[in-house]
Amino acid sequence: MKFHAFLIKYAEIAIKGNNRKYFEDALVKQIRFHLRKVEGEFAVSKTQGRVYVEAAGDYDTDEVIEELQHVFGILWICPVVRVEDHGFKDLSEKVLRFMDEAYPDKHLSFKVECRRTRKNFELNSQEMNAELGHDILEAFPEMRVDVHHPDVLLRVEVREDFINIYSKEIRGQGGMPLGTSGKAMLLLSGGIDSPVAGYMISKRGVFIDAVYFHAPPYTSDRAKQKVVDLARIISRYTGPVRLHVINFTDIQLAIYEKCPHDELTIIMRRYMMKIAEKIALDSECECLVTGESIGQVASQTMQSLLCTNAACGSLPVYRPLIAFDKNDIVEISERIGTYETSILPYEDCCTIFVAKHPVTKPRLAVIEKSEEKLSDVIDGLMEEAFASDEVILCQ
């Protein structure tokens, strides 16, 4: 069946009051951006609280739906057959043709749900429900009506200039359109959690850049490529990601040589936050984002998170996964396509220099005292780390 358009339904945008136009415009912009990848001509428009993708010429329906399913802000995608208004008899014939083509196996239940925004149509909504239901039963005796749990919910909408006929609602990502909530810097590792955190923050309308801390020769080029691949996977949802790759080896070695080993992870994380914050400020980001979850590992206890937060002087740190169970995170990573890459056996710098018995309840004053042992070298090492910044555009 050839669909003439796709009706886009959104959720949260509808409650934005006077700001609704701003969010609708952002959604239209993102839809246009994603449909550039699909062969065909598409016009994206908004009217009367609806967003439409109108298709011209040949195109692949499945490709269009797949791209739309990567757009934040879309709750439902409805492939629509659009017809002109030539009266109810003509509409009934087109509805019967739609049902015949869409459902070759007629052994199913259905319900008709009609709406009309143009009040001068010859039948009202309830009359259309009854008449179309009668015509369908007469044409296809195998079918039956079920108004509570139908196999097919047939929707007919009489609009001002056309009539929509559709029966499928395909789930979208939900959330808010990208570009409506600022920009964040994601601390991206090669693990399961941080790509999911990037996806989750973007789902609230936030553009992201990312920073990855590389520690050659202790971490390999394959570990770096793994992170690049993860950034490219999530860019299907988040839009292009500028990935900053920072050489962290010398800072890690200095921490290892000069600081207590049970504090290695906390001190290492604090310097990562300091570097990420400066890159974020230079990139006009308004926050940092991490994949941390309370209690998952020693560096993610409440006390540890307090210590790492204290390393940031200007920007807030957001943790979208803070209360998620690991199973919840894995489920999302499988759904968005990052899981198989995340579990590849190439370690990042967070897993190389791990103490056998890390402190789980660090005190900030003690950690800061330990960091004083780095005072003679850390400024130079930080400058070298910033100078090593390699920016990779992932899309």
Secondary structure as UniProt FT lines:
FT   STRAND          5..9
FT   HELIX           12..15
FT   HELIX           17..19
FT   HELIX           20..35
FT   TURN            36..37
FT   STRAND          41..47
FT   TURN            48..49
FT   STRAND          50..56
FT   HELIX           61..68
FT   TURN            69..70
FT   TURN            72..73
FT   STRAND          76..83
FT   HELIX           88..102
FT   STRAND          109..116
FT   TURN            119..120
FT   HELIX           125..139
FT   TURN            141..142
FT   STRAND          144..145
FT   STRAND          152..158
FT   STRAND          163..166
FT   STRAND          170..171
FT   TURN            178..179
FT   STRAND          183..187
FT   HELIX           193..202
FT   STRAND          207..214
FT   TURN            216..218
FT   HELIX           221..238
FT   STRAND          241..247
FT   HELIX           249..258
FT   HELIX           261..263
FT   HELIX           264..282
FT   TURN            283..284
FT   STRAND          288..289
FT   TURN            294..295
FT   HELIX           298..300
FT   HELIX           302..309
FT   TURN            310..311
FT   STRAND          317..318
FT   TURN            320..323
FT   HELIX           326..336
FT   HELIX           339..342
FT   HELIX           349..352
FT   HELIX           364..371
FT   HELIX           372..374
FT   TURN            375..377
FT   HELIX           378..387
FT   STRAND          390..394
//
